[in-house]
Amino acid sequence: MSNSDKTDGFLKKTHPFTKNDFTGAFLQSGVSELTMACVMNGLALHGGVIPVCGTFFVFSDYMKPAVRLAALMELPVKYVWTHDAFRVGEDGPTHQPVEQEAQIRLLEQLKNHHGENSMLVLRPADGPETTVSWKMALENTDTPTALILSRQNIKDLPANSNRYTDALEAEKGAYIVENDANPDVILLASGSEVATLVSGAALLRERDSLKVRVVSVPSEGLFRTQDKAYQSEVIPADVPKFGMTAGLPVTLKGLVGDDGAVWGLNSFGFSAPYSVLDEELGFNGENVYKQVKAFLGK
């Protein structure tokens, strides 16, 4: 998978292990994700290296026993899981991780024996946020880190000043991307759906003069470790909240609350190009506009 998930970029600085030659720094494990994850744990226990592995997100299922051990043992393994949603498309439903994000994010809620979140799980919204997420992964030497990355290209989010500077706010787990004073509704998501919410927010402002806040939440687990004042500042309790996720709606339920709404996927995916799936499944700005209007009863 190294060429598909772009981890082969490491090969520009090194070369793979081969029979009788272990001078490289890259192991191509083949279609054997559990073996790969176990090797990463061994490398972390040995020390002296930063163990990083990558594959399609749906195949995290094969890795779960070793991932769980890494979380239990507080090993700083970095997992690069790409092709994070139904947008894998042409490979069919078997390769589309609808429920995997919900499973992995449970490790954000499970504490290790030091009382910390047992894993840092990050699903960045654009290029600068991905850069910040990689920075966070390298700086996290206490637990495993999961980077959940898209398959398709994503436009960078609007910048308030400098987009990378703005994206550094991701280090708090969630932050405001766009904001109107005294918003009528808060739109929140992680990953590529944040850009979709930005498109929908523009329509809500243009057509109905609604005041909208857009929030990127790469890590709810990290966000919940911030002080209550910051959490309330970003996602206040008294403003209606609408979430969008390419996975199970439950991944955002804790953020939107019982009175909020989530547009997500409640079934396995379908076999079609990702652009077709986005339109058919309602992951576009027009449907955000339609669903938020219905949610607000306007």
URNOR-V265302 format. One record per backbone hydrogen bond with DSSP energy under -1.0 kcal/mol. NH is the residue of the N-H (numbers start at 1). CO is the residue of the C=O. E is the energy in kcal/mol with one decimal. If there is no record, write none. Layout:
BEGIN
nh=NH co=CO e=E
nh=NH co=CO e=E
END
This chain:
BEGIN
nh=5 co=1 e=-2.8
nh=8 co=2 e=-1.9
nh=9 co=6 e=-1.5
nh=10 co=7 e=-1.7
nh=11 co=8 e=-1.1
nh=12 co=9 e=-1.4
nh=13 co=10 e=-1.9
nh=17 co=26 e=-2.7
nh=18 co=21 e=-2.4
nh=21 co=18 e=-2.6
nh=25 co=15 e=-1.3
nh=32 co=30 e=-2.3
nh=36 co=32 e=-2.2
nh=37 co=33 e=-2.5
nh=38 co=34 e=-2.3
nh=39 co=35 e=-2.4
nh=40 co=36 e=-2.0
nh=41 co=37 e=-1.7
nh=42 co=38 e=-1.9
nh=43 co=39 e=-2.5
nh=44 co=40 e=-2.4
nh=45 co=41 e=-2.4
nh=46 co=42 e=-2.1
nh=47 co=43 e=-2.1
nh=53 co=78 e=-2.4
nh=55 co=80 e=-1.8
nh=57 co=82 e=-3.2
nh=59 co=56 e=-1.2
nh=60 co=57 e=-2.2
nh=61 co=58 e=-1.2
nh=67 co=63 e=-2.4
nh=68 co=64 e=-3.1
nh=69 co=65 e=-1.7
nh=70 co=66 e=-2.3
nh=71 co=67 e=-2.2
nh=72 co=68 e=-2.5
nh=73 co=69 e=-3.0
nh=75 co=70 e=-2.5
nh=77 co=75 e=-2.0
nh=78 co=51 e=-2.5
nh=79 co=145 e=-3.0
nh=80 co=53 e=-3.3
nh=81 co=147 e=-2.9
nh=82 co=55 e=-1.8
nh=88 co=85 e=-1.4
nh=89 co=86 e=-1.8
nh=90 co=88 e=-1.0
nh=92 co=89 e=-2.4
nh=95 co=92 e=-1.5
nh=96 co=93 e=-1.5
nh=98 co=96 e=-1.9
nh=103 co=99 e=-1.5
nh=104 co=100 e=-2.7
nh=105 co=101 e=-2.6
nh=107 co=104 e=-1.7
nh=108 co=105 e=-1.2
nh=110 co=106 e=-1.3
nh=112 co=116 e=-2.6
nh=115 co=112 e=-2.1
nh=118 co=110 e=-2.8
nh=120 co=144 e=-2.4
nh=122 co=146 e=-3.0
nh=123 co=218 e=-1.4
nh=130 co=126 e=-1.9
nh=131 co=127 e=-2.2
nh=132 co=128 e=-2.2
nh=133 co=129 e=-2.2
nh=134 co=130 e=-2.3
nh=135 co=131 e=-2.1
nh=136 co=132 e=-2.5
nh=137 co=133 e=-2.4
nh=138 co=134 e=-2.4
nh=139 co=135 e=-1.9
nh=140 co=136 e=-1.2
nh=141 co=139 e=-1.1
nh=145 co=77 e=-2.5
nh=146 co=120 e=-3.1
nh=147 co=79 e=-3.2
nh=148 co=122 e=-3.0
nh=149 co=81 e=-3.0
nh=166 co=162 e=-2.7
nh=167 co=163 e=-2.6
nh=168 co=164 e=-1.3
nh=169 co=166 e=-1.8
nh=170 co=167 e=-2.5
nh=171 co=168 e=-1.8
nh=172 co=169 e=-2.1
nh=173 co=170 e=-2.3
nh=175 co=216 e=-1.9
nh=177 co=214 e=-3.0
nh=178 co=214 e=-1.4
nh=184 co=211 e=-2.8
nh=185 co=211 e=-1.2
nh=186 co=240 e=-2.6
nh=187 co=213 e=-3.4
nh=188 co=242 e=-2.2
nh=189 co=215 e=-1.7
nh=191 co=123 e=-1.9
nh=193 co=190 e=-1.1
nh=194 co=191 e=-1.8
nh=197 co=193 e=-2.1
nh=198 co=194 e=-2.0
nh=199 co=195 e=-1.7
nh=200 co=196 e=-2.2
nh=201 co=197 e=-2.9
nh=202 co=198 e=-1.7
nh=203 co=199 e=-1.3
nh=204 co=200 e=-2.2
nh=205 co=201 e=-2.2
nh=206 co=202 e=-2.5
nh=207 co=203 e=-2.9
nh=208 co=204 e=-1.3
nh=209 co=205 e=-1.4
nh=210 co=204 e=-1.9
nh=213 co=185 e=-1.9
nh=214 co=178 e=-2.3
nh=215 co=187 e=-3.0
nh=216 co=175 e=-2.1
nh=217 co=189 e=-2.9
nh=219 co=173 e=-2.1
nh=223 co=219 e=-2.2
nh=224 co=220 e=-2.4
nh=225 co=222 e=-1.4
nh=226 co=223 e=-1.5
nh=231 co=227 e=-2.0
nh=232 co=228 e=-2.5
nh=233 co=229 e=-1.8
nh=234 co=230 e=-2.3
nh=235 co=231 e=-2.7
nh=242 co=186 e=-2.9
nh=243 co=261 e=-3.0
nh=244 co=188 e=-1.6
nh=245 co=263 e=-2.4
nh=248 co=98 e=-1.2
nh=251 co=248 e=-2.1
nh=252 co=249 e=-2.1
nh=255 co=252 e=-1.2
nh=256 co=252 e=-2.1
nh=257 co=253 e=-1.9
nh=260 co=257 e=-1.3
nh=261 co=241 e=-1.9
nh=263 co=243 e=-2.8
nh=265 co=247 e=-2.7
nh=277 co=273 e=-2.2
nh=278 co=274 e=-2.6
nh=279 co=275 e=-1.4
nh=280 co=276 e=-2.8
nh=281 co=277 e=-2.7
nh=283 co=278 e=-2.9
nh=284 co=282 e=-1.1
nh=288 co=284 e=-1.9
nh=289 co=285 e=-2.4
nh=290 co=286 e=-2.2
nh=291 co=287 e=-3.2
nh=292 co=288 e=-2.6
nh=293 co=289 e=-2.1
nh=294 co=290 e=-2.0
nh=295 co=291 e=-2.5
nh=296 co=292 e=-2.5
nh=298 co=293 e=-2.3
END
